[in-house]
């Protein structure tokens, strides 16, 4: 039997709504056929008719997300989902191997430096290893953070007691003990060899990456191991479970005797794509337990033309989304005729819409024709993971993480170390004396109790929780290293949003020096909030509305504490003048103090004098321009930014700030959206056929407003629709769409 080539699958296609590349068939639809992999190295011939199906389930860089997200009870438990999927496949009579690749028991982004933190991290990791065993994990390619946490000898011993095989093909131990370089899994007479690869750390050059462990450059060592396997006829196909970056994976793909590389984060793709690289197929994962990947290798009657059937899993979801949009357009425009829709939806490029419409129906036909495909195939896709109850055996094991960490740290029986570092985190009590209304408001918000809530879950020693629930944890300059020091720092406090240094409340001059109290603008605050309140931790969380619920009330000009601080600052500046320690920056500070005391014109004059003398520093220029605009000098703000843009034509932030004042200046006489739109057209013209990342979004949102203000609605709507298509979940874009009646 030979796999037939599905119609037109060997070309790159674009779906109706988003880019969708249907990968080339590994053999049947490519220029070269895939021989029997064993024959590729002139090896011992396999049986005449190899036949079998091997299922491989893998996680990539689990990063301690074995339980999902503790603060989101709707999130799936990855290891429990893997155990369930494994049991289902075994029940169907399949050969199944469950493997984890990369940093698994610890979050590589949260270094564990202090004694207590590391001890707690090890205790948690052992519980995760217990859960791995219970879930049926057989193979583990550990990451650098896993090895650093335990040391290679302890990690191997703990894995061995739990029946976990540590798979490292490009590594050697310094002692007599041997690592497992590969394993062979088999179904009927189909044999697949699995290797594990870990990238040597930067600068190692193949030296000791960890005490007792030598990592060897992967391409050289993997070729030796792979060639040996194939020459001895131990396997028919060979796959590498890779904890390496793309560059190294591409090198390994050139070996020839390696046919598949699994775990590669190829271009950030999800587990629905197979990418062909110089003889090997690369299969990607999303990290941190976001995806459980299932890879199916099926050979029928010795046919080595493995058709990539991954689209059988990806297309139904894509087609459902496309059909929903077609129905919506039919209701909106009263027609489903493709040519009519093309003229209405994409009047400047109707052929593009018609091509996608045609592809939509070709994909429907493909699904019907190949839904029951039974030939030789390769498929790589994400397995749906559903939430499980507290009575699930894996969940019960993982519930022991908190108690294990608490017990481990208690065994230290030592006092927390003395505070380290110069910058002390301002505590809410320090702020209360001058900001009583803000303190009272904050005290009633969930942020004030964010550390305490960890206690009920036993996670007050968990570094992955403290990074969001405790002020200053893991941040440089805070002096925070041991989790037991968190108590005095509290949960999400004033410092978490304002990063107020000790200078602000100790000198009481920080009130006119934003560097000591960098209260972020709204866009910056939203970015800071999303670092913890992302879709994964806070399902359904709406940042824009939540901001209003936790934003402290502003200081009032007549607040006695504020007036006293302004007066104290002016006295200090006068002393600085007498002692000749007065600097240019003091002009800005003094100007703010004068405005705060109602001496508006005097203050603005000093700030203008300082601003005109600025050289470089876009963030400071924008800060001052925004301040001038807020205080009624929009024209001065515009002139300052115009001069800065002239001197820094390549700075995108400067252009955005300049256009923002032209569109949103408080002084209506200064606003000129037409000039803003023209300026943005020149600086960064919009290309509807180009790509766009999230960093460009603020500029483009502002461009939409400028185009509408400049009475260029067609261009504005076109740009806004493009943004909505690429950043559909962005709340501020949704607000723009509602404002300008864009469906």
N, C-alpha and C positions, 0 to 999 in steps of 0.2 A: 504493500500500500504506500502511496506517496501523497504527501500533503499537497492539496491543490492551493493555488494562490488566490485568496479572496480578491474580488475586483477592486482595482485602483488603490490597494492598501500600501503599495510600495511608493507612494508619493506623500509629500508633506501636505496636510490639509489644514484648513482653518474652520472651526465650528462657527455656528451662527452667533454665539455670544462671546466666546473667548477662544484664545489660541489653543488648539488641540492637535498635537502631533501624534499620529498613529505610527508607532515605530515600524521600521522595516522588518519583515519576517526574517528570522535569523538565517534561513536558507532558501525557502521556497520562493521568496520574492526578492532576492538579492542577486547581484551579479555573480557571486561565488556561492557554491553550496557548502554546507558544513559536513565535512566527512565524519565518519565515526571518530569521535575524539581520540580514541585510543590509537587509531591509525595515523593521527597527525604527527606522531613522533616515531613512526616506523616501529611501533611496539608489537607485542604479542597480540594477535588478532582476537577480538572478542567472539563469543558464540555467534553462530551464523544469524540467528534471529534473537537479538536482545529485546526484551519485553519487560516493562515495569513502570510503576508510577511512584515517585518519591516526593513527599510533601515536606517542605522546610518552613518552619515558623521562626521569625526572628524579630528581636527588638534591636534598635540601634541607639547607643548612648542613652540608656534609660535614666541615668543621672538621679538615682534614688526615687524616681517617680513610680516605684513598684505599686504603690497604693493609689496612684492618681494624685489628686490635690486634696489634702485634708480639709481645707476650708471651703470646699465645694462638694457637698454631699451628692450632687448629681453627676459628678465626674466618674468615669469608669475606673475600675481597678485593673491596670494593665496585666499584672500577673494572673489575676483571677480570670480575666477574659482569655488569656493565652491557654490556661488550664482547660477551660471550657471548650475552646476551639480544638485543642489537641484531643480531648476525649471524643468529640464528635467525629473527627477524622479517623481516629483509631476504630471507632465503632463502625465506620464504613469499610474497614479492612485495609486502610491505607498505611503505608510506611511513613511515620511522622517523626521528625526531629525538631526539638525546640531549642533554640540557641539565643544567647544575648551577646551583643557585640559592643565593645567600648565601655566607657565609664558607666558603671551599673549601680554600685552601692553608695555612691557619694556624688554630690553635685560638683562637677569640675569648676564651676564658676563661683563657688563659695569656699575659698581656702580655709582649712581648719588649722589654725596656727597655735592657739593656746593649749595647755595640757588638758584642761577640762573639755574644751571643745573637741579635741581629737579623740579623747577617751569616749565621749558621748557619741561621736561619729562612728567609732569602731563598734560600739554596742549596737547602734542602729544598723550598721552594715551586716552584722551577724544575723540579725533578725531577718533582714532582706534575703540573705543567703538561705536561711531556713525556708522562707516562702518560695524561693526559686526551686528548691528541691521538691517542695510539696506540689508546685505547679507542673513539675515534670521537665524542668530545664536539664538538658544533658550536657550541652557545650557552652563554655564561657570564654570569650576573648576579652580579658579585662583591659581597662584603659589605664592610663598613667595615674589618674587620681586614685583608682582602686589600689594599685600597687603601692603608691606613696602612703596611703592610709595605714596599710598593714605591714608593708615589707613583703618581698616576694615569698620568703620561707613560710611566714605565718599565713599568707593568703593561700598558698598551695596546701598547707596542712588543714586549714579550715574548709577549703573546697573538697579535699579528699574525704574528710569525715562525713561530708554531706552528699557524697556521690556525684559531685560536679567535676567534669573534666575540663581543666584549664587548657585551652588550645592556643599555643603560640609557636608558629612555624619558623619565625625569623629571630629566635631568642635562644640563648644558652645560659645555663646556670653555672655559677663559679665552682660549685661542689660536684659531688659524684652523682647526685640525683639528676634524672633526665626529665625534660618536659615532653608533653605529647605534641609531636609536630603535625600529625594529621589523623583523621579517622575516616573510615569508609562505611557509608550507609548503603543498604541494599534492599531492593524490592524485586522478587523473582530473580531474574539474572541481570537486572540493571544495577550497576554499582556507581555511586557518586562519592568521590573523595573530597573531604572538607579540610581546608587549611585555615589557620588563624594568623592574622598579620597585625602588628602594632608598629606604628611609626616611631623610629628612634627620636628622642627629644632633640630639639634644636641645639646644635653645637656638639652633640655626642659623637657624630661621625662614626658610629658603630662602637663606641666605648661603653663603659658601664653607665647605663641610663638610671639604674637603681642599684642599691647595694645588693650584690649577689646575682644580678641579672644583666646580661649583655645582649643588647638588641643589635641585630645585624641589618645592614641596608637591605630593604625588603626584596628588591628585584633580583639581586644575585642569589640570596638564600632561597626564595620561593621557587626560582627556576631550578635549583638543585633538587629541592624536595619534590616538585611537580614532575620533573623529568624522570626522577627515580621511580615514582609511583607508576607512571605511564609505561616506562620501559619494562618494569616487572609485571605489567599486566594486572595490577591490583585494582584498577578502576577503569570505567569507560568514559567518565566525565570528571572534571575537576573544578571545584568552586572555592574561592577565597572569601572567608568571612573577615571583612576588612574594617579595622579601626584606624584607618589612615585617611589623609586628605586627598582631594581629587588628583593632585599632581602625581602623587605616588601610585594611586590606582591606575592612572593612565600608563605609567611606566610598566607596571605589572601586567597590564593588558597586552603589552608587546611580547610577552614571553613566548606565547604560542601554545604551550601545554596547559595554560590556564584558560578556561572557557567561560567562567562566570565569576563576577566580583559582586558580593552582596554586602550592603552596609554603606556603600559609597554615597556620600552626600552630593551627588552629581547635580550641580547647578541649583541646589535647593529643591529638587523635584521630590514629589511625594512618591509613595509606593504604588504608583499606577503606571509607571513608565519603565521601559527597558531601553537603555542607550547602548548602541553598538560602538565599540572603540577598538580599532585595529585587531580584530580577531576575537575579542572577548565582549561579553554582554555585561554592562554595569547596571545594577539595580539599586535604587535609592530608598531611603527611609526618612521620615521625619523623626527628630530626636525627642528625648524627654518623655517617652511613653505615649506620644501622640498617635503613633501608629503601630499596630502589630501587622507585620508583612507576612503574607503567605506566598511562597514560591513553589510552583508545581513543575516538576520535570517528568514528562511522559514520553516514553518511546514505545511505539507499536510495531511489531513485526520487523524489528531491525531497521526501521526508517529513521535516519538521523536528520532529516529535514524538519527541524523543530520550528513550527509556526508560532509566532508570538501572538497569543490569544488574550493578552492582558485587556484589550479593548472590550472583551465580553463583560468585564466587570465595571469598566469606567464609562462606557457609552450610555447605559440606561439612565444614569444620573444626569449626564450631559443632555441627553435627548429630552428628558422630563423638563429640565429648566428651559430648553429651547421651545418646547411645545407650549409651556405656560406663557412665554413671551409672545408667541404667535397668537395665542388666544386673546391675550391682552390687547395686542395691536388690532386684531379683528374687531374687538369691542370698541376700541378707540376710533378706528378709521372706517369701520363698516365694511371691510373687505378683507379677503384672505388672498386675493390675487397677488402673486409675488412681484410682478412688474409695477403694479399700482403701489404696493407697499414700499418698493425700492425708491420710487419717486418721492414718496412722502417722508420716509425715515432717513434716507441718505441721498438727498437730491443731487449732491455734487459727485457722488460715486456710486450710482445704482448698480453697476456691474459687480461691485464687491459684495453687495447684499445678495444679488442673485446667485453668485457663486456659493455663498454660505447656505442659502436656501436649498440649492441643489445638493450640496454636501449633506445637509440634514436628512434628506430623503434617501441618499445613498447609504448613510449610516443605518437608517431604519431597515433597509433591505439587507445590509450586511448582518445585522443582528438576527433577522429571521432566517437567513441562509445558514449561518454558522452557530446558531444557538445549541445545536446538538453535535457539534464537531467532536469527533472521536479519534482523530489521528494523532500523530506525534506532535507534541506542543511544549511550549514554555509559557508560563503565565506568572506575573508578579503583580500583586495588588494588596491593598489594605483590607484587613478583616474588620468588619464592624465590631466595636467594643461597646457592650451595654453595662450599665451600672448593676451591681449585685447587692444583695442584702448583707446585714451585719453577721448573719449566721453562716456565710460562706467560709469554708475552712481557710482559704488564703487570707481573707479579711481578718479572721480571728488571729492568725499568726502575726499579721502586720500591725494589729492593735497593740502588740507588745513592744513596739518601738519606743514609745514614750517612757513606760516603766523601766525598760532596759537602760535607757540613757540616764534616767534619774539615779538608778542604782549604781551605775558605773561611776558617775561623778561623786556620789556619796562616799564611795570607797577611797577616794583620794584623801579624805579627812584633813584637808588643808584649807587655810583661809584663802580667799581670792587674792591675787597679786595686787600690788599697789597700782594706782592709776599711772598710765604711761602716755606721754605726748604733751604738747604744749596747749593746743586748742581744746578747751573744755566745752562740752555741749551745754548750751543754756537750758536749764530746766524750767518747766512751767512756773514754778514758784519764783524764779528769778525775774520772769517777765511780768508777774502779777502786779508788782508794786506800781508799775507805770501803765499797764494794759489790763486793768481789772475787768472791763467789759468784755474784752477779747478772751481773757482767762475763763470768765464765767460761761461764755458761749462754748468754748472748746470743751470745758468740763462736762457738758451735757451731750457731747457727740460720741459716737462709737469709737472714734480715734483715741479718746482718753482711756478706753478700757481695752485697747487692742493687745496689750501684753498680758493682761490678766486672763483673757479668754483662752490663752494657750495653756493655762494651768489646768483647766477642766479636761483638756485632751492630753495632758502630760507632755506637752511639747515646748516647755519654756527653755529647754536646753538644745533644741533642734535648730541648727544653723540655717537650714533652708526655710524655717518659719520666722526666725528672728530677723532675717534680712528685710522683711516687710513689717513685722509686728513690733519691732523695737528700734527706737531712735538711735542712729549711729552705728548699728551693728555692721561690722565688716567694712566700714568706710575709713579711709586713711585720714590721719590727723585727729581722729576722735579719741584715741587712747583706748578703744574698746577691743579687747581680745578674748576675754573670758565671759561666757554667757551668764555666769552668776553676778556679773557687774551690771546686768541690765536693770535690776530693780530701781536704782536711783535715777536711771535715765528715762524710765517710763516707756510708754508705747509710742504711738504716732503723736509727737508733741509739736510745739512751736518750731523746734529745730528742724523737724522733718520737712516742713514746707518752706521755712525761711532761712535755714542754715545760719542762724544767728550765732556769731562767734562770741566768746567771752568779752571781747572789747566793747561790744554794743551795750551790755548792761553794766559793765564795770566802770566805763568812762562816762557813760550817758551822753557821749558825743556821737555815737553811732546813729542816732536819730537823724542826723543830717549827712551821714556817710553811708550810702547804700552798700558799699563793699563790706561793711560790718553787719549788714542786715539785708542781704540780697532778696528782697521780696520779688519773686518771679512774676512776669506778665502772664496773662491768662493762658496763652498758647503753651508757654513753658510749663505752667502748672499742670495743664492737661497731660503733657508728656510725662511729667513726674508721677502723676496719679496712675497713668496707664502702665507704668513699670510693675505695679502690684495689682492694679484692678484691670487686668487684661481679660479677654474672653474666657480664658481657661480657669482662672481663679475666681472670677466674678461673673458668672453667666448672667446675661441680661442686664449687666451694670451699665447705666447711662451716665457717662462722665460729665456731660454738660449740666444735667439737672442735679447730679450729685455734688458738683462744685458749689452750687448755690446753697446746698444743705450744710456744707461744712466750712464755707468761707466766713471767716470772722468779720464782724462789723468793723468798718473803717474807724480810724482815730478821728476825733473831732477837733477842729482848730482850737477850740476853747478849753480842751482838756488841760487841767492844771499841770499834770505831769509833763505834757508836751510843751506847754509854754515855758515851764521851768527849764526844760532841756534846751530849748532854743536860746534862752537867756544865758545859760551856762556856757553854751557853745560860743556865743558871741564874745563873752568875757575871755574865753580861752584863745580865740583868734586874735583878740587885742593884745594879749600877753605874747602870742607868737610873733606879732609884728614888732613889738618892742625888743624881743630877744633875737630878731632876725631869723627866726625859724619858720616864717610864714612861706608856704609854697604855693605854686599855681593852683594846685588842687584845692587849697583852702579857699580860693575865690568861689569855687562852686559850692563848697560847704557853707560858707558864710552867706552866699546868696540864698540858699535854701532856708537858712535860719531867719534871715530878714523877711522873706516871703511868709514864713510861718508866723512871724510876729506882726503881719499886716503891712509891712513896709515893702509893698509889692514892687514898685518901680526901682527902688534901690537894689533889691535882690535880683531882679531880672537883668539889670545893667551889669552886675558882677558876673552872672552866669553867662551872658553874651560875651563878655570880655574873655572869660575862660574858654568858652566854646570856640571862639575865633582863633585861639592859640593852639588848639588841639592838633596833634600830628599823629595820624594813624589811629588805631583802636576803634574799629567799627562798633563794638558793643557799647563802649562808653559814649560815642557820638550819638548812637541811637537812644541810649538812656537819657541823655541831656535833651535831645530833640523832643522826645516824648514828654519830658517834664515841662519844657517850654510850651508845648502845645496844650498840656493840661492846665497850665497857669495863664492861658490867654494870649500867648505870643506864638501863634501858629505860623505867622510869616517868618519870624526868627528861626523857628524849627525847620521850615522849608529851606531857607537860605543855608542853614548849617548843613543839611543833608545834600543839597545841590552841590555845595562846595566839596563835600566828602566824596560824592559819586564821581565828580570830575577828577579828583585826585586818586580814586581807587576804582577805575572802570571795570576791573575784573572781580569785584567783590559782590556776590549775589545778595548777601544780607543787606548791603548798603542800598542796592537798587530796590529791594523789597520795601525797606523802610521809607525811602523817598516816595515810592508810589503810594504807600499807605497814607502818608500825610496828604498827598494830592487827592486821595479818595475820601479820607475820613477826618480831615482836620476839623477841630472844634469850631474854628472860625470859618463860616460858610463862604466868605469872600475869597478864602485861600484855596478852596477845593477846586480842582480842575481834572475831573476823571478822563476827559478827552486827552489831555497831556499825559496822564498816567498810562492810558491804554497805548498811546503812540510810543511812549518810552519803553514799555514792556514788549511791544512788538519788535522793537529794534534790538533790545537786550537779549531776549530769548523768545523768538517767534514760536508759536504753537505748531507742532507737526502732528496731525492726526494719525499718521502712519508710524510714528516713532514710539519709543517706549518711555515710561515715566515711573520714577520711584517715589516713595512717600516723602522724601526730603524736598521734592519739588512742589508738593501739594500746597503749602501756604502761599507761594508765589502765584500758582495758577488759580487758586480761589480768589485772590485779590484781583487777578486779571479778569475774572468773570465779572466782578463788581465794577471794575473800571469800564469794561466794554458795555455793560448795561447803562452805566452813567453817561457814557459817551454816545448813547443812542445808536449802538451797534448790536441790536438784540440777536440778529441771526448768528453772528460770530460767537456771542456770549452763550447762546443756547447750545450751539455745537460743542463748545469747550466744556460746558457744564455736563452735557450728556456723556461726553468722553470720560470726564472725571467720575461720574456716577457709575459708569460701566466698569471702571478699574478700582474704585474705592467705595463700593456700594454701602459699606457699613459705617462710613465716616459720618458722625452726627452733624458736624458743621456743614457738610455738603448737603445733607438732608434738609437742613434749615434753609440753605440757599435755594434748593429746589422748590421748597414750599413758598419761599418769598417771591420767587419769579415764576411760580406756577408751572414748574417742569415736572412732567409725569415720569 
